[in-house]
Structures are given as C-alpha cells and as structure tokens.
Amino acid sequence: MSAPAADTKFIGDVARWLNEVVIGLNLCPFSGKPTRENRVRFFVSNATDDEMLLQDLQQEMELLDQKPASEIETTLVIVPHHLQDFFDYNQFLNWTNQLLKRNRWVGVYQLATFHPQYCFAHAEPDDTENLTNRAPYPILHIIREASLEKALEYFADVEEIPEVNKTRVESLSAEEKQKLFPYLFGR
C-alpha cells in the first residue's frame, strides 16, 4: 500500500471509531460539535521511534499555535507504526510531558490517550471499562486547554463522565462490541 493509501485507511479507521464509539456512545460530550464542523485534524505519524514521534507532535502543536480553534479545534495524532505495546506507549508519555514543558505548552495543550491495549491503572486488561479508551491504533489527542475550559462551562456533572462511560460500555452486548471494536474482537 502506498503511503497516501495507507494514511487514508488509518484516518478512515479512526474517523469511524470517533463517530461510532466516541460520539456514537457519547463517551465525550465535547467531540460532536468540532467533528460536525470539520475542525478535527487527523494526522498520521509515520514515526517508527520516539524521536520521530516527538518531532511530529511538536509540529502538530506548532500548527495549532498558528491556526485558530475556529479552523482546527483539535488534532488526533495516529501512530500506526510505533508504540504498539501499551507499556511502551505509557513510557512514551513521559517524553510528551517533557515536550509540553520545554515548549511552554503546559496549560495550553493537554494530551488524551487512546490505544488498542489501553488499560486503566486500577483495571485488569480484560475489564470492559478499558473500551472507553481503546482505539484502532495508538492515538495522542492534542486538546486546546482554553477550548476545554470553555466547553466545561456548558456541561454539568463533568466529573461523572468516566463513571457514566464505564456503565455505558459495560452495557454493550457481545454483538455491539464486535461491531464497534472489530480490531479487538474480530468480525
């Protein structure tokens, strides 16, 4: 597969996950509006090591520095060729924190994390609640803090979202899980 065709497939898989899982299950009440308005950027990183991925992340945050939220609200950095192991992915997050500090982006951007093997610290790998953060590929979601703060003003009971999400994914039937998460359960 040529790079553009591969990128199209990766973006299609992530867009489907965003629309069917994140928005479809209402796991993130803030995601629907920017998605409908085409203000979500999908960037496929072809990084195969940490340094390349850090460079891609920096470039994407620099792009967000240059573009207003009315044009690009947020970026999903899709990482199909690196950090396939969840432990390695978690270790890499230490580097992302350093990147934010070094560039004075703490308080400007934050990263939300998604991975096919995502496992919450208190959970077992097979616990259904992990589905809330499981995606077809490792993803680093760059969020504008100012936009998040503004969105939080319009949503009551934000602190309840994780528990509501856990309940929602735990209520899925086996058939629904297979349909929504084919990369985890097969077809």
Number of C-alpha atoms within 10 A of each C-alpha: 7 7 10 10 10 13 19 14 13 20 19 13 15 20 17 16 18 20 16 15 23 21 18 14 17 17 20 17 15 17 18 16 13 17 17 10 12 12 16 20 20 19 19 21 20 16 18 13 11 16 11 14 20 18 14 18 22 16 12 19 22 13 13 21 14 10 12 10 16 10 14 18 23 23 23 25 22 26 22 19 14 19 22 15 13 16 12 12 21 14 11 15 14 10 14 19 14 14 17 19 12 10 11 11 18 14 11 15 21 18 18 12 18 24 24 20 22 24 22 14 8 7 12 11 13 11 13 18 22 22 25 22 19 22 24 21 22 25 27 22 20 22 19 22 16 13 15 14 10 10 13 14 9 9 11 9 7 13 9 9 15 14 10 14 19 17 13 16 19 16 12 14 10 10 11 12 19 15 15 20 20 12 15 16 12 9 10
